[in-house]
């Protein structure tokens, strides 16, 4: 399969699926060949926008399409597990929007199934594949900020409450932790490569009972992390990786196109990428290339990292539900 272009099918026709298809044109190793949505009309309209050949009302025909190598799942969180499982059982390689599922138990089952089916499986943590994030990590590995002491990251946007909206609906895995909070958690995991030994949480809840504002203070063996997420307000959405010799400033870290390196108040280096798309193209190509090479996970976003993040979010939800 080394020289083959990976033929992708997409489940879902919402905003994130649009970003995936828009950025596919900047990818070297993949192409979109099919769209599946609950509504055939929605699937056809979506497919027409991107000159995609096949449109399906429902998902079974996509699972069984022999012209599809891999499936990208871009539906609400609570559907990820069942759709990823069905895709893997059909022998398809799978890229699942983050969070990969909603519990560590589900994540463990998907990982085991992917191995059994000998299929590629990856959580679409696109931030990990952004050149700016990779550059910032290289600066850390080179010792340019010394030993990491603090990681600070937040991600939040005001989301107005609409009755029945999945963002606020407990039965649809609503709440800011799974939707936005996974980004700062993932960033801390990426740079620290450790799990916290203790954590404190300050949380507010919407009228539906889901968390809509959350602050996390996590103590790691060698550092501390201050993380936040919110549906109540737009946060700075920036990250700071702070060492004992300097720090890295990553504006809009979840979609970062640049990063800056400082010693005290002096900027000593800067990186700006020259992306052509929104940034999804980097993870799409990484997944497609891994599939072509016969790999079953990627080095940047392995199964083990998805499981770590799921366990962290399980612990956070358990703790805040008891308060």
Residue, then its C-alpha position, 0 to 999 in steps of 0.5 A: x500500500x506504500x504508493x496508494x492514496x488512502x481513500x477516506x470516508x467521512x461520518x458526519x456532515x457538521x462543522x468539523x467534517x467541513x474542516x476535514x474535507x477543506x483541508x484534504x486538498x492540501x494533503x499528499x496521501x489522502x482523498x475523500x471518497x464518501x460521505x455518510x450522514x443520518x440524512x441522505x439529503x445532507x450527505x448529498x449536499x455535503x458531497x457536492x460541495x467537495x466533489x465527493x463521489x459517494x453519499x450515504x443516508x446512514x452509515x452501514x453502506x459506508x462501513x461496507x464500501x470496499x472502495x473506502x480504506x479509512x473512516x473519519x468520525x466527526x459526530x458528537x462524542x457519545x456516538x464515537x464508540x459505537x461508530x468506531x467499533x462498527x468501522x473497525x469490525x468492518x475492517x476499516x482504519x479509523x480516525x476519531x474526532x477527539x475525544x476518542x470516546x467518553x470513558x476509559x473503558x470504551x477506549x480500552x475496548x477500542x484499542x483492543x479491537x483495533x489490534x484484533x482487527x489489525x487496523x489503524x486507530x487514532x484519536x484526532x488530536x490535531x494540535x499534536x501535529x501542528x508544526x508550531x507545537x512540534x517546534x515548541x516541544x523540540x525547543x524544550x527537548x533541546x533544553x532551551x527553557x531548562x527544566x519545565x516548572x509550569x504549564x499554563x493553558x486554557x481553552x474556552x468560548x461562550x456557548x449560549x444554552x439552547x435546550x436540547x443542545x448536545x453541549x449542555x445535554x448530560x445524555x449526549x456527554x455534554x460539558x466543557x471538559x470533554x468538548x474543550x477541556x481535553x485540549x489543555x489536558x492534552x497539551x500538559x500531557x504532551x509537554x510533561x509526559x507524566x501523569x499528575x500525582x494530585x489535582x484540585x478542581x474549581x467547577x461551576x455547573x449549568x442548569x442541566x448539571x453539566x460543568x460549564x466552567x472548570x479550573x484544574x490545578x495539577x501537581x506532577x512529579x516535576x512540575x505543576x499545571x494550571x488548566x482551564x476550560x469554559x462555556x461561560x466566556x472566551x478565555x485567552x486560549x493560549x499556552x505557556x510552557x515555563x522553564x527555569x531558564x525561559x518560557x515558550x508562548x503559544x498563542x491560540x495553542x489548540x490551532x497554533x500557527x506560531x510560537x515564541x521563545x523567551x528568556x526573561x522578557x527578551x524574545x530570542x526565537x520565533x517560529x511561524x508555519x506556512x500552512x495552506x489549510x486550517x491545520x487539519x492537513x498535518x494530522x490527516x497526512x500523518x494518519x494516511x501515511x501511517x496507514x500506507x506504511x502498515x502502522x497501527x498507531x502514530x508516534x505523536x498520538x499513540x493509543x496509550x496517550x488516548x487512554x491516559x487522557x480518558x483516565x484523567x477525564x474519568x477522574x476529573x468527572x468523578x471528583x467534580x460530581x462528588x462536590 
